[in-house]
């Protein structure tokens, strides 16, 4: 089963790694950004209402959000570098055509 999955992955994303890593990177980056904004806004709302609040840096969710943002950027950069490597390969423009119609 793992061999089939690896063949599917290589045939689908072998020539265009940015489609996989870019999508994963953007989604992870957006989730981390939304979480960070949520934690900050929640703190500001509690502070404005005079309720008890914790500092943003005291909340573990804030650090998880920052980690998600960093991982998202790394995914995106991995896809970008993979795209550059795929475009510079010598076999990029060789096609297995048996005959010309």
C-alpha positions in Angstrom: 0.0 0.0 0.0 2.8 2.4 0.8 4.4 1.7 -2.6 1.2 2.7 -4.3 1.0 5.8 -2.3 4.6 6.8 -3.1 4.1 6.1 -6.8 0.9 8.2 -6.8 2.7 11.0 -5.0 5.7 11.0 -7.3 3.5 10.8 -10.5 1.2 13.6 -9.3 3.6 16.0 -7.6 7.0 14.9 -9.1 7.1 17.7 -11.7 5.2 20.3 -9.7 6.1 20.1 -6.0 4.9 23.6 -5.3 1.3 22.4 -5.7 1.7 20.1 -2.7 4.1 22.0 -0.5 2.7 25.4 -1.4 -0.8 24.4 -0.5 0.2 22.8 2.8 2.4 25.8 3.6 -0.3 28.4 2.9 -2.9 26.5 4.9 -0.6 26.0 7.8 0.5 29.7 7.7 -3.1 30.9 7.6 -4.1 28.6 10.5 -1.2 29.9 12.6 -2.0 33.5 11.7 -5.7 33.1 12.6 -4.8 31.5 15.9 -2.3 34.2 16.8 -4.8 37.0 16.0 -7.5 35.2 18.0 -5.3 35.0 21.1 -4.3 38.6 20.8 -7.9 39.8 20.2 -9.2 37.7 23.1 -6.7 39.3 25.4 -7.5 42.8 24.2 -11.3 42.2 24.6 -10.8 40.8 28.2 -8.6 43.8 29.0 -11.1 46.3 27.7 -14.0 44.7 29.7 -11.9 44.7 32.9 -11.9 41.0 33.2 -8.9 38.9 34.4 -6.5 38.2 31.5 -3.2 36.5 30.9 -0.4 38.0 28.8 -0.2 36.7 25.3 3.2 35.2 25.9 1.9 33.2 28.8 -0.5 31.2 26.6 0.8 28.0 25.0 -1.7 28.5 22.1 0.2 31.6 21.0 3.5 29.6 20.7 1.7 26.9 18.8 0.4 29.6 16.4 3.9 30.9 15.9 5.1 27.4 15.3 2.4 26.9 12.7 3.4 30.1 10.9 7.1 29.2 10.8 6.2 25.6 9.6 4.0 27.2 6.9 6.8 29.4 5.7 9.1 26.4 5.6 6.7 24.3 3.6 6.2 27.1 1.1 10.0 27.5 0.8 10.5 23.8 0.4 7.9 23.8 -2.4 9.6 26.8 -4.1 13.0 25.1 -3.9 11.6 21.9 -5.2 10.0 23.7 -8.1 13.4 25.3 -8.9 15.1 21.9 -8.9 12.4 20.3 -11.0 12.6 23.1 -13.6 16.4 22.9 -13.9 16.5 19.1 -14.4 18.0 17.9 -17.7 15.1 15.5 -18.3 12.4 18.2 -18.1 11.8 18.5 -21.8 12.3 14.8 -22.8 9.1 13.1 -23.8 8.5 9.4 -24.4 6.6 9.6 -27.7 6.6 6.5 -29.8 5.6 8.1 -33.1 4.5 11.5 -34.3 1.0 11.9 -35.6 
